[in-house]
Amino acid sequence: MLPRIKAEFAAKLLQWFDQSGRKELPWQIKRSPYRVWVAEIMLQQTQVATVVPYFERFIQRFPNIGELAAAQLDEVLHYWSGLGYYARGRNLAKAAKLIVEQHQGCFPDNLDALQSLPGIGRSTAAAILAQAFGQRQAILDGNVKRVLARYFVVAGWPGEKGVSEQLWRYAEELTPVERVADYTQAIMDLGALVCTRSRPNCPVCPVHAHCQARQTSNAEAFPSPKPKRKAPLRAVQMLVLHNDRGEVLLQRRPPSGIWGGLLSFPEISLEQVVPEWCQQNIGPITGISRRPPLQHVFSHFRLLIHPVFARLTNLKPQIRDDDGWQWYQPGISVVGLAAPVKGLIEQWVDELEAAV
């Protein structure tokens, strides 16, 4: 790459950032490694507008690493509820404990140490070091991949090893020595605000002069999309079982996998008979009623949920004594809930209130 193009890219991008970039995001105010880290984890596969209110609530409750490390996972996931990709929340809690145990509560300031923490990959670690410590580190999140793939017309899906390696080389070459924190924010902002996935606003792009995709009027062709594979459909019955005290019975999911570590409703297959299954496994139920199915889309499959509401009259002793089960009091209990679970509980509460 010509030195002139490299220098011009950074200079023009920073000039644009000074005029149009985002500089008042909550993690940019009172900037610290901890705040930058929390924001970067939340921003993984999630847009800024969605993250901001979650970040503010999370930081208000967990203002530093010590507070986060000392918290119960249920409470951490409670403040993550609705943000999705819950492994991020679990990893955040694990990493906080490791920072306290292995780094005396001081946030690591080198790439290897950061990447050894759960949930922190190469680009996230580099973004933290650039924005919190001012280190010259190249980043390559989704927005940056799109900018560079278009600027250099890099064909192929960025998830492929060869394409990713090529984009990393460009990212490292273009990253300047000075104003690295501003530069990393600027190139992310460029992808989010100007060089968007569809209908990019090329005329206002500060680096359009040498953008090869623009020169061919073919910007939206880059980067290549992920090869499509039809997402399989899985269907389950979710049992919304409540008692006379206004509580709902929830079961903790396994630590890994979908909604890992969260509390959810018991699930059974469509073929299983609800009263018989409950009688054998949980306890007798009455007042069974069904609701229209609802669909929840994950990255690799679709889940069709058939809600079944019922009153649980007598909980089996082995369930009462099992830590994996918990009565949830809407509006009082502080636990992490996946969006469909939270929505069904709210629906049940609304129906109860309407019946009064």
N, C-alpha and C positions, 0 to 999 in steps of 0.2 A: 504494500500500500504506500502511495506517495506521502511523504511527510507533510506536504502542504495540505493534502486532503484530510489527514488526521487532525492537524492543528485547526483547520477551518471547521471541521465537524464539531469539535468540542467548543470552540469559540462561539460559533453561531448558536449552538444549542444552549449554552450558558446565557448568552444575550437574550434569547427567547425566554428562558426560565426567569430571568430577572424581571421581565415584563409580564409574563403570562403563567408562570409555573405556580404550583401550589406550595405556599410557605406558611400557612396557618393551620395545618392539620394538627390534631391534638398531640400526636407523638413528636411533632417538631417543636412544640412549646415545652419549655423545661426539659429539653432533650437529654436523655440519659440512656446508657446501654440497655437497661431494663425496659424502659418504655419503647425503645426502638425494637427490641427483641419481641415483645408482646405484639406490637403492631405488625411486624414482618410475618409472624406466625399466623395471625388473623388474616393477613392479606393474601396468604397462599390460596389461590383459586377463589378468592372472594373480592368483590369490588370495594373501593374506598368508601363509597356512600353507605354501603351495608355495614362496613366495619366500624365506622366512627362511633355510633351509639353504643355498640358492644364494648369497644375499647374504653370509652369513658366510664361505663358502669364497672367494668372489670378493674380498671385502675383505681377507682374510688374504693372498691372493696379490698383489692390487693395492691397497695401502693408501692410495694418493694418486694425484692426476692424473698426476704425473710417471711413476710406475711403469706406469700404464695406457697412457700415450702412448708409452712406449718399448717396449711389448710387441709381439710379432708377433701378427697377427690370428688365426693358428691357435691360439695359446695362449689368447687371449681367448675364442674360440669353444669351446675345450675346456672352459673353466669355465662356459660357457653351455649346454653340451650337455644336452639333456633339458628345458630350460626353454621351448623353442619360440619361435616368432616371431623367427627368428634375425636379421632385419633390425635388431632392437633392439640386439643385441650388436655388429653391424657399425657401427651408428650411434654407439654408445657409444665404440668405439675411434676412429672418425673425429673425433668431437667432442672427445675428450681431446687429440688431436694439435692440433686447431684452437685449443683453449684455451691450450696451451703456445705455439703459434706466434703467435697474434694477441692473447693477453691475458696473456702472460708467466707463464702457469701459474696466474693468479688467476681464480677462478670469477666469471663476469659476474654483476652484481647488478641488471640492469634487463631488463625484459620483452622489448624488441626484440632485444637482444644474445643473450638466451637462445633466443628463437624462431628466430634465424638459424642455430643449431646443428642438425646433423642429428638427427632423432628427438625433438625437443622441440617440442611444439605449445603452444597457448595455455594449456590447463589444466595440463599438466605444468610449464610455465614458472612459472605462478602458484603452484602447489603448492611448488615449490622456493623461490621468493622469500618466500612466507608462512612456510614452516617453517624455512628456513635463515637468513633475514634479517629476519623479523618484519614484512615489508611487508604492507600491506592489499591483498590480491589475491584475487579471487574464483576459485574452482575449479569445474570441472564434469566430474568423471569419471563413470563409469557408476553408482556408488552415489549420487552427489549428484543426478544426473539423475532417478533413481527417487524419491528423497525429495521433490524439488521438484515433479515431475510429479504426485505423489499429494497433496502439501500444497495445491497450487493447481489440481488437476484439469486439467492441461494435456494435451489430447487429441493423439494423433498419435505417430508414431515419432520419437524424438529425433534420428535421423540426418537428418531433413528440415530444410531451412534455416530455415523459419519457426518450427518447434517449438524448434530449437536456440537461435535468437535470443531467443525468449521465456524459455526456461530460463536463459540467460545474464543476462537483465535481472533476474530474480528472485534469482539467485546474487549478483549485484553489490549489489543492494539489501539483502540480508540479512547480508552480511559485515560484522562489526563493526570498529571502529577498534582496539580493544584485544584482547589475547590472540588475535591472528589465527592464530598457529601452532596453538594449542589448538583454535580453532574449526574450522580446516580438517581437522584430524585427527578432531574430534568428528563433523562431518557425514559424513565418510567412514565412520567407525565406525558411525554410526547406520544408514546404508544396508547395511553389511556384517553387522551383528549384530542389528538390530531390524527395520528396514524392508526385509526381504529380498524377493527376487524372488517367491518363493512362501511362503505362510503367514506373512505379516508379523505380528510380535507387537505389535499396536497398543496393547493395554492398558498396556504398560510404556514406550511411546514418550513421551519428555518433551515433545513438541510436538503430541500428538494432539488437544488441545483445539480447535485451529483447523484441523486437517487436513480438507480438504473431501472427500477420498476416503473417510476413515473415517466421516465424517458420513453418507455415502450407503452405507456398508457395501460398498464396491466397490473396495477398495484394489488388488486384484490386476489390475484392468482398466487400471491406469496403471503405467508408460507403455505405449503401444501397442507390440506387438512388431514387429520388422523384417518387412516383407512376405516371406513364404516363397517361395523358389524352389528347386525340387528340385536338389540338388547333383549334377552329372554325375559319372559313374564313368569313371575312366581306368585302364587295366590295362597293366602293364609286366612284363618279366622283369628281375630284378636278378641280376647275375652275381657270385657270391661266389667269386672266383678266388684260390687260395692256392698257395704254393710249398712246397718241402721244408723251408724254414727256419722255418715257422710264421708266415709273413707273409701278409697279404691285400692284394690290389691295389685301390687306391682312385683315383678320378678327381675332380679339383676341379670343382665346379659353377660356372656363370657367376656373376658378382658380384651379379646381381639375380635376382629370382624365388624360387621355392621352394627352401629350403635354400641360398640364395645364398652363395657363398664357402666352403661346407663341402666336406669330402671325402666322397664317396659311392661306391657301386658303379656300374660301368658299367650302363646301362639300354638294353634293346632292346625292340622291339615283340613282341607274342605271335606274330606271323606269321614272325618271323625265326628261322632254325635256329641254335641256339647254337653247335655245333661249327664250322659254316661261317663264321658271323660272327666268331668268335674267331680262326679260322685266317687270315681276311682282314685283321682289324683289330688284333689283339693278339698272338696266337701260338697254337700248338696246345695243346689241353687233353685231359685223360684223366679217367676216374673221375667221369663226370657223374652227379649225383643231384639229384632235385627234392624240394622240401618243400611242404607245404600252403600255399596262398596266405594272405596276411595283409592286412588292410585298415588304412589310415591315413587319418584324416579331417582335411582342412584346412577353412578357413573357407568356401571356395567350390567345392571338389570333393572327391571321395573317390578315393583311390589304392589300387588292388588290386595288391599286389606278389606276383609269382610267383618265389620264390627258386630259383636254380639254383646248386648247389655243384659245383665242379670243381677239378682241379689244373692249374695252368698250367705246362707243361713247358719252354717256351722263349719268353721275351719278345722281341718284335720290337725292333730297334735304335731305331727312331723313337719307340717308347713309352718305352724306357729313358732316352732323352735329352730327353724332354718334361717340363717342370716341372709340367705339369698332372696327371701321374700320380705316385703315390707308394706304396711298399710300407709297409704299416701293421703294426707289431708289437703285438699285443694286450698290454695291461698295461704297455707301455713308451713307445710313441709318444704325444706330447702334441698332439692335434689336436681340432678341433671335429667332432663326429659327430651327425647327426640320430638321434632315438630309434630308428627302425626299423633303421637301419644298425648302430647300437651293439648292438641286440638280436640281429640276425642274426650278427654277429661273435661275440657271447657264446654263441649257440647252436652255432656251428661249433667254438668252443673246448671247450665242454662235450662235444660229440660226440667230439672228438679224445681228451679225457681219459678218456671212458667206454670208448674202444676200446683204451686202453693196458692 
